[in-house]
Every structure is written in C-alpha cells, then in structure tokens.
Amino acid sequence: MTGLLRTLAWVPRALILTVALAAPVLAAPALDQKPRSIIEAPQPKNTGIGFVLLMSLRRG
C-alpha cells in the first residue's frame, strides 16, 4: 500500500516536469508560422574614399 502511495505522489511531479520540458518544443512550430520582422541597421553612406585613394596612388 505504501508503494502505491509513493508512486501516486510522484505522478504530479513527473507530469509537471514533462510539461515544462515539452512546452518549448511544442511552441517552436507555432512561433515559426508568424511572419518574421528583421530589424536591420541603416546602411553606411558610401563616401567614395576608395576612388580618391586610387587616383592619388596612380599620380604618385
């Protein structure tokens, strides 16, 4: 009888542990269905210093 009570005492703990471990795995496909919004950094302005450097090296 005590063995049965000990087993029944572990059932809620095992259930909570199983749900806690399975929740992220089951939630991942649901998050993947939403459209993704990617925030990108603004592109730096091209100052053209490479062309100026090339011209100065050709003259020298």
Backbone as a chain_set.jsonl record, in Angstrom:
{"seq": "MTGLLRTLAWVPRALILTVALAAPVLAAPALDQKPRSIIEAPQPKNTGIGFVLLMSLRRG", "coords": {"N": [[0.815, -1.201, 0.0], [1.954, 1.255, 0.769], [3.822, 1.54, -1.234], [2.264, 2.044, -3.466], [1.162, 4.51, -2.752], [3.47, 6.091, -2.687], [4.179, 5.992, -5.366], [1.977, 7.27, -6.513], [2.395, 9.774, -5.449], [4.541, 10.705, -6.886], [3.542, 11.096, -9.43], [2.22, 13.68, -10.015], [4.496, 15.368, -9.928], [6.125, 14.31, -11.937], [4.486, 14.786, -14.118], [4.378, 17.602, -14.178], [7.076, 18.16, -14.665], [7.376, 16.954, -17.183], [5.62, 18.498, -18.745], [6.87, 20.989, -18.49], [9.273, 20.528, -19.828], [8.407, 19.837, -22.38], [6.972, 22.002, -23.354], [8.492, 24.209, -24.621], [9.373, 22.872, -26.921], [7.031, 22.168, -28.221], [5.999, 24.686, -28.668], [7.653, 25.912, -30.498], [7.09, 25.359, -33.352], [4.739, 26.856, -33.592], [5.578, 29.472, -33.252], [7.112, 29.763, -35.483], [5.399, 30.122, -37.609], [4.588, 32.713, -37.819], [4.976, 35.829, -39.57], [8.248, 36.953, -40.121], [9.901, 39.687, -38.737], [12.589, 41.561, -39.436], [14.927, 43.591, -38.019], [17.053, 45.813, -39.34], [20.272, 47.346, -39.433], [20.919, 50.747, -40.361], [22.254, 51.401, -43.602], [25.629, 52.281, -44.06], [26.732, 55.416, -45.385], [28.22, 55.679, -48.553], [31.3, 57.035, -48.967], [33.16, 57.308, -50.946], [35.916, 57.238, -50.701], [37.675, 55.301, -51.523], [37.977, 55.561, -54.316], [39.207, 58.059, -54.48], [41.596, 57.5, -53.153], [42.673, 55.604, -54.908], [43.112, 57.19, -57.204], [45.006, 58.981, -56.227], [47.147, 57.303, -55.745], [47.783, 56.493, -58.321], [48.789, 58.803, -59.458], [51.092, 59.263, -57.981]], "CA": [[0.0, 0.0, 0.0], [2.812, 2.45, 0.781], [4.45, 1.652, -2.546], [1.282, 2.675, -4.345], [1.059, 5.925, -2.37], [4.689, 6.769, -3.133], [4.081, 6.12, -6.823], [0.988, 8.307, -6.799], [2.96, 11.07, -5.065], [5.474, 11.119, -7.933], [2.83, 11.358, -10.689], [2.102, 15.113, -10.334], [5.82, 15.929, -10.186], [6.555, 13.858, -13.259], [3.645, 15.47, -15.101], [4.834, 18.99, -14.257], [8.378, 18.136, -15.322], [7.156, 16.63, -18.595], [5.019, 19.672, -19.398], [7.878, 22.048, -18.543], [10.263, 20.204, -20.853], [7.788, 19.723, -23.7], [6.359, 23.261, -23.778], [9.25, 24.93, -25.665], [9.443, 22.075, -28.151], [5.735, 22.263, -28.892], [5.716, 26.083, -29.004], [8.527, 26.361, -31.584], [6.411, 25.453, -34.657], [3.739, 27.925, -33.583], [6.284, 30.738, -33.433], [7.696, 29.789, -36.821], [4.377, 30.425, -38.603], [4.377, 34.157, -37.904], [5.936, 36.49, -40.454], [9.395, 37.452, -39.374], [10.29, 41.072, -38.977], [14.008, 41.696, -39.146], [15.348, 44.981, -37.879], [18.412, 45.924, -39.866], [20.951, 48.612, -39.192], [20.972, 51.562, -41.579], [23.452, 51.216, -44.402], [26.509, 53.458, -44.005], [26.846, 56.127, -46.659], [29.471, 55.455, -49.268], [31.939, 58.344, -49.114], [33.97, 57.331, -52.144], [37.328, 57.432, -50.374], [38.468, 54.332, -52.276], [38.289, 56.124, -55.63], [40.182, 59.135, -54.258], [42.865, 56.846, -52.828], [43.18, 55.009, -56.151], [43.611, 58.256, -58.077], [46.225, 59.56, -55.662], [48.215, 56.331, -55.917], [48.164, 56.478, -59.738], [49.57, 60.017, -59.736], [52.359, 59.244, -57.245]], "C": [[0.857, 1.263, 0.0], [3.531, 2.629, -0.547], [3.535, 2.346, -3.538], [1.15, 4.161, -4.026], [2.301, 6.715, -2.799], [4.655, 6.986, -4.642], [3.095, 7.223, -7.194], [1.491, 9.694, -6.409], [3.909, 11.591, -6.144], [4.775, 11.504, -9.236], [2.679, 12.859, -10.969], [3.454, 15.764, -10.642], [6.315, 15.55, -11.576], [5.76, 14.565, -14.357], [4.092, 16.922, -15.281], [6.178, 19.068, -14.975], [8.239, 17.864, -16.818], [6.583, 17.824, -19.353], [6.046, 20.788, -19.525], [8.922, 21.78, -19.622], [9.665, 20.184, -22.259], [7.24, 21.049, -24.218], [7.195, 24.013, -24.819], [9.313, 24.178, -26.995], [8.136, 22.177, -28.928], [5.409, 23.691, -29.314], [6.545, 26.555, -30.197], [7.834, 26.383, -32.947], [5.369, 26.561, -34.711], [4.395, 29.281, -33.784], [6.839, 30.864, -34.843], [6.681, 30.176, -37.893], [4.157, 31.925, -38.779], [5.369, 34.764, -38.887], [7.061, 37.107, -39.627], [9.662, 38.905, -39.735], [11.732, 41.228, -38.502], [14.338, 43.18, -39.108], [16.807, 45.052, -38.302], [18.982, 47.292, -39.535], [20.95, 49.424, -40.481], [22.306, 51.383, -42.289], [24.334, 52.463, -44.284], [26.623, 54.103, -45.387], [28.22, 55.886, -47.261], [30.111, 56.809, -49.528], [32.859, 58.414, -50.321], [35.455, 57.52, -51.878], [38.211, 56.456, -51.146], [38.877, 54.86, -53.639], [39.341, 57.222, -55.51], [41.548, 58.552, -53.958], [43.485, 56.228, -54.071], [43.777, 56.054, -57.076], [44.905, 58.836, -57.531], [47.391, 58.589, -55.797], [48.673, 56.261, -57.373], [49.053, 57.676, -60.081], [50.97, 59.92, -59.145], [53.328, 58.269, -57.744]], "O": [[0.534, 2.233, -0.685], [3.82, 3.758, -0.944], [3.988, 3.145, -4.357], [1.038, 4.982, -4.936], [2.195, 7.866, -3.223], [5.056, 8.041, -5.134], [3.36, 8.019, -8.094], [1.053, 10.69, -6.985], [4.062, 12.803, -6.294], [5.375, 12.183, -10.069], [2.987, 13.285, -12.082], [3.542, 16.618, -11.524], [6.859, 16.384, -12.299], [6.31, 14.901, -15.406], [4.174, 17.414, -16.407], [6.387, 19.953, -15.805], [8.924, 18.49, -17.627], [7.01, 18.124, -20.469], [6.096, 21.467, -20.551], [9.404, 22.716, -20.261], [10.361, 20.487, -23.228], [7.06, 21.198, -25.427], [6.637, 24.428, -25.834], [9.305, 24.789, -28.063], [8.143, 22.264, -30.155], [4.616, 23.888, -30.235], [6.162, 27.525, -30.85], [7.982, 27.375, -33.66], [5.143, 27.145, -35.771], [3.815, 30.155, -34.429], [7.015, 31.976, -35.339], [7.083, 30.531, -39.001], [3.596, 32.354, -39.787], [6.487, 34.267, -39.022], [6.831, 37.701, -38.573], [9.646, 39.284, -40.907], [12.042, 41.048, -37.324], [14.059, 43.921, -40.051], [17.678, 44.429, -37.696], [18.247, 48.268, -39.378], [20.976, 48.857, -41.573], [23.35, 51.234, -41.654], [23.835, 53.583, -44.397], [26.61, 53.422, -46.413], [29.237, 55.889, -46.567], [29.538, 57.643, -50.228], [33.298, 59.505, -50.684], [36.184, 57.935, -52.779], [39.379, 56.752, -51.397], [40.005, 54.634, -54.076], [40.254, 57.31, -56.331], [42.557, 59.053, -54.454], [44.697, 56.317, -54.268], [44.832, 55.83, -57.669], [45.812, 59.15, -58.301], [48.531, 59.03, -55.952], [49.847, 55.994, -57.629], [49.963, 57.563, -60.902], [51.929, 60.429, -59.727], [54.429, 58.161, -57.206]]}, "num_chains": 1, "name": "protein.A"}
